[in-house]
């Protein structure tokens, strides 16, 4: 599930903050060997059907949190309103 920045309890975050104010955070201090090991571990968690170059069958399901869906609807509505104004 994907959600807005700051939403909690949606599962394990996929992104990590590695820079802040132009400096590396502790998370960003991972060396190349650690990064390779992490990538191997994360790839091993995926089902084989997602590792192929062809489209996955069935496709990998991605859901949006309720807050993200509401924000998406709001922005789409605002953009559509701007597009119709002269």
Secondary structure, 3 states (H helix, E strand, C coil): CECCCCCCCCCCCCCCCCEECCEECHHHHCCHHHHHHHHHHHHHCCCHHHCCCCCCCCCCCCCECHHHHHHHHHHHHHHHHHHHCC
